[in-house]
Amino acid sequence: MKNSHLIIFASLVLIGIFLTQLNQIPNLNKQLVQAQTTLKQAKASQNKSQAIISNPQSQQDHASGSTKIVTSFVKTFSNQPTSSYSETLKGLASQKVINELTQTFAPSVTFSDKAHYEVPAVAIKNAWGSDLEYLVVTKSDAQSVAYTITYDTDEKLVTDISRLTLKGAFDNEK
């Protein structure tokens, strides 16, 4: 009698464990899908890194071409009236950047017909990944302006821009 009670109790415990394990299967499936996605992303990143490491000349050429495009972009928006940004910057920058330049930066920076801006410094802040980050300085007789610019090499567009405060060598505003 005691054995049959013990067998029934053990059977109930085993059935409870079995049902608990069955309830955890959907959660385990979600975790598996997340782990597979993470693995794919890590493999893609590793392949990209290996391609860059195995062919640094290609990465350098890629960055050089992007630097020329960013320099052209800065010269274009620095020396054009804000009213023409939507036409002149199309294909060089995303609509978000064009809107930011038109609404935010242009009123705070003097882009006059008489001022001509040069681009004395274009430096890569971050050259890894599909988004290259640049530090760009523009300079006229009256003022100097610095920007951080993000260039998406996949879309071939400037995707982000922010103005920086200058101090030191380029600070010729009195």
Summary of the structure (lengths in Angstrom):
residues: 174
radius of gyration: 28.7
end to end distance: 100.7
largest distance: 105.7
contacts: 434
relative contact order: 0.10
helix: 56%
strand: 21%
